[in-house]
Structure formats: structure tokens, C-alpha cells
Amino acid sequence: MNALQRRVTFAICTIVGLTFLVSAGLTFLITPMAEDLRIGDGAVETMLALPSIASLLVIFVAGRFGDRLGHRRVLLVTGVAFGVGGILLALATDQVVAGIALAVCGGAATAIQIVAFGLLQETVPEGKAHVSAFTTYGAMFPLAFLVLPVITAGMLEVAAWRWVPVMWAIGGAVVVVLAVTLLEGGEDTEPLGEWGTLVLAGVALASVVRVFEELGQGTGTSIRTILGLVLGPVAAVACWWRVRSSDAPGFSLAPIRSAAIRLLLLGVTFVALLSLLTYVTLALEYLYGLTSIQTALAIVPAQIGAMIGAKVLASRAIHRWGPPRAARLAVLVFAVTVLSLAFMRVGTPAWLLVTATTVFSAANMAAITILNTDVMALAPPDATGSVSAFRGAASALGSAVGVLALGSSVISAVDMTRSSSTVTASQIDQLAAGLRFEGVVACLLAAAVWVVLVVGERRVRGSTVVPAGP
């Protein structure tokens, strides 16, 4: 990479890392915040969901605005919004203000991630520098979830909960400073045009994702699920009608028109579905009776493995075999290693679970990073933000389906509102059975993803072959 590319890559990775302050710290923050603001148990679930809902609502808007207004300008605005949301939460005196603040922080965080990813593609569009930049970016997610939860938990041990959103506000200020000092200005702007369809597409996506997550958590009859089942189709139909009736709709599938990019987005969806680290964390806590701190320490090797997978394994595999084959090999390694969960029993040493999780987390993160790198390499130069939004949507959808397809077997085994010391023997047996189920199903799904990638690549390659002359 040249000096400009290194500077921009550093700035973007740091900026995106700061946005994970919300998702990595909210689970620690919610309990003291709920107690202070007198938020009921039912409302706590809604508060936890607000950042992700807001993020999906703005995902397509963020991509479009980045392409039209300039990625750096949008990063400045969303950085300010992220900081304002943190200040608002720190000053909140009731549930309504806190909910608005969490929604602002969640929406701004995802908007920053979408726009930053598009800017990274614009700055480092191809070659070895492209691979280096995107594998570095890929390592930021596991690094953030290795460091930020510890920082948040540590702060709550010595300070009031309101200092945590103050830290978020400082993070927003740092985003603005980095965007001003390290990113290039002077971007061209274009009219935004119609953007109602972008909002409708975001509403449809958020509704579908929430329905899958609610079903996976065993709350399929809740008002949130029913609302999602109604609102999702209505928003999707309204978006389709507006697209058909508008001469220049904001929401368009044109940036992902090629068969190759659609195949890769399908791969992103299915590989995101296979992320099991959250469920292994629950298993460690409840199956082995670990405290929250002990569980956090036990999962450190898996997070380090994911970082190695994203930066080292993905980079070397791409350089040696090229992105298509590298992605297939990573998925194949995941399929083989995740099958180790099928042999989990009550009494199996915890270190065996941690070791297996470290290996298949590395393979999973390598596959995600390779596919993300390849997706953005195919993005049209004037639509990197829009392609980044589609990639983010595919990942969110895959993660939500994963809660239903894989997570429900572990989540339903124990009552998450109770401590690990109160879990019964039958629940422990059910939890171990859930892990075995996860291992078999994840292996089968990974094998299916491998088949899809192989067949899809052959079809794409065949469709681009120029026929020989007579």
C-alpha cells in the first residue's frame, strides 16, 4: 500500500472499531441502566433490540448517501450523530429518552460501517493492497469484541453506568477528528434523488430480521413478531410499487446485477448464518457454571483465532489460491472442525470446546473476510456504498436466520434470566444436546454452502466464456 492507502486504512479501521462500542458493551450496560431508569423486564428486551433495528432501517440510506454526498462527508455527519446519541443517553432520565439515544447510536454506528467500507474500496480498489486493507478491516470485528467488553465491564466496576455512553460520545468525537485529519476531502457530490424506497427497503429488512430473531429466541407469538410479520410484507410491496412507478428510484438492484456479485452475497448470507461464537459462550457459562468474567476469559482464544483467520489465513489463502477457491477451502475447514461439537457430552473438558471453537471461528471469519473482499472488488466505482449496504444486509439476514436455525437449540435449553448456578441437571443435558445439534446442522449447512460456491462459480465462469467462431 502507498502512504495514502495506509493512512486511510488505519483511519477507517479505527473508526469502525469505535462503532462497536455499542454492540460490544450494551449487554453489560443494560442492567444498571434499567435499574436506574426503572425499565421493566419486557421493555429491556426492546431496549436491547433498538440499536439493531435502527441500524437496519438506515442501512440502504447510508450506502446511497455515501455514494452521492461523498463518504467522508457522511462519516463526519454520522460521527457527530454517534457522539450526540452517547451524550443523550448519558443524560437520559427516562426510558423514552434512553430508547431514542440507543436508536441514534445504533443507526449512526451502522451507517459509519457501511460508508467506511465503501470508502475503503474506493481508496484501495485492487491488487495486493486491496487484500491487505480488507483483511485488516475484517480483523477489527473480533478485536473489538475481545477488547471493548472488557473495557465496558471494567468501567462499570468502578464508575456509574452513565460514564459508558460518555465513552461512546468520546468515540464519536474521535471519528470526526480522524475523518477530518486523515481522510481526503474535496469529494464530488450528486443530487440525492428519491430516497423513500431506501427507507421502505430498510423497514422490510428490519422486519424480516426481527421475525427470525424472535422465532429463534422462542418468542414467536410476541407483539414484536406479529408486527414484523405485518410490517415487513407491507414495506416490501410498497417499496416494489415505488420502484416500479418512479423514473429514478433511490433503491436499485443495478449495483448487484452481475451473477458473480449475487453469488458472493448469497455466500455472505450463509457464512454469517454459521457464526456460533455467541452460543458457545452461553454453553460455557451454563454448561460449566462459569461466571461472566470466567466466560469472557475462556472465549479469548476463539476471538484471537477469529482475528488470525481474518487477517492471516484469509490473506494468505487469497494470495495462494485466489478468492473463490480460498473461500471454498475456508468453508470446508469450518465444516470439518465444527462437527467436533457433535461429540460434546456433559463432562467433556471445557478446554476441548474452547479449542474446537478457536479453530472453526478462525475458518468462519476467514471465509467471511474473503467473501467480503471479493464482493467489494466487484462493486461499480460509483456505487461502492450501495454494494456495501447490500453486503451488510446479507450479513444481517444470515445472522438472524442463524438464531433460528442454530441458536434456538441452545437458547431454549436454559432460562437466560437465571444464573448458571440455578440451572438443573435436565437443562444441562438439554444444553449439551443443543450443542451436538448445532455441530451436525452447522456442518451440513457449511457443506451446502461449499456446493453452492462451487456450482455458482462454474455457472458464472461458463456464462462469461466467449463462444468460439465457426
C-alpha positions, 0 to 999 in steps of 0.5 A: 500500500502507498502512504495514502492507502495506509493512512486511510486504512488505519483511519477507517479501521479505527473508526469502525472499531469505535462503532462497536462500542455499542454492540460490544458493551450494551449487554453489560450496560443494560442492567444498571441502566434499567435499574436506574431508569426503572425499565421493566423486564419486557421493555429491556428486551426492546431496549436491547433490540433498538440499536439493531433495528435502527441500524437496519432501517438506515442501512440502504440510506447510508450506502446511497448517501455515501455514494452521492454526498461523498463518504467522508462527508457522511462519516463526519455527519454520522460521527457527530450523530454517534457522539450526540446519541452517547451524550443523550443517553448519558443524560437520559432520565427516562426510558423514552429518552434512553430508547431514542439515544440507543436508536441514534447510536445504533443507526449512526454506528451502522451507517459509519460501517457501511460508508467506511467500507465503501470508502475503503474500496474506493481508496484501495480498489485492487491488487495486493493492497486491496487484500491487505486493507480488507483483511485488516478491516475484517480483523477489527470485528473480533478485536473489538469484541475481545477488547471493548467488553472488557473495557465496558465491564471494567468501567462499570466496576468502578464508575456509574453506568452513565460514564459508558455512553460518555465513552461512546460520545468520546468515540464519536468525537474521535471519528470526526477528528480522524475523518477530518485529519486523515481522510481526503476531502474535496469529494464530488457530490450528486443530487440525492434523488428519491430516497423513500424506497431506501427507507421502505427497503430498510423497514422490510429488512428490519422486519424480516430480521426481527421475525427470525430473531424472535422465532429463534429466541422462542418468542414467536407469538410476541407483539414484536413478531406479529408486527414484523410479520405485518410490517415487513410484507407491507414495506416490501410491496410498497417499496416494489410499487415505488420502484416500479412507478418512479423514473429514478428510484433511490433503491436499485438492484443495478449495483448487484446485477452481475451473477458473480456479485449475487453469488458472493452475497448469497455466500455472505448470507450463509457464512454469517448464518454459521457464526456460533461464537455467541452460543458457545459462550452461553454453553460455557457459562451454563454448561460449566457454571462459569461466571461472566468474567470466567466466560469472557476469559475462556472465549479469548482464544476463539476471538484471537483465532477469529482475528488470525483467520481474518487477517492471516489465513484469509490473506494468505489463502487469497494470495495462494489460491485466489478468492473463490477457491480460498473461500471454498477451502475456508468453508470446508475447514469450518465444516470439518472442525465444527462437527467436533461439537457433535461429540460434546457430552456433559463432562467433556473438558471445557478446554476441548470446546474452547479449542474446537471453537478457536479453530472453526471461528478462525475458518468462519471469519476467514471465509467471511473476510474473503467473501467480503473482499471479493464482493467489494472488488466487484462493486461499480466505482460509483456505487461502492456504498450501495454494494456495501449496504447490500453486503451488510444486509446479507450479513444481517439476514444470515445472522438472524436466520442463524438464531433460528436455525442454530441458536434456538437449540441452545437458547431454549435449553436454559432460562437466560434470566437465571444464573448458571448456578440455578440451572438443573441437571435436565437443562444441562443435558438439554444444553449439551444436546443443543450443542451436538445439534448445532455441530451436525446442522452447522456442518451440513449447512457449511457443506451446502454452502461449499456446493453452492460456491462451487456450482455458482462459480462454474455457472458464472465462469461458463456464462462469461466464456466467449463462444468460439467462431465457426 
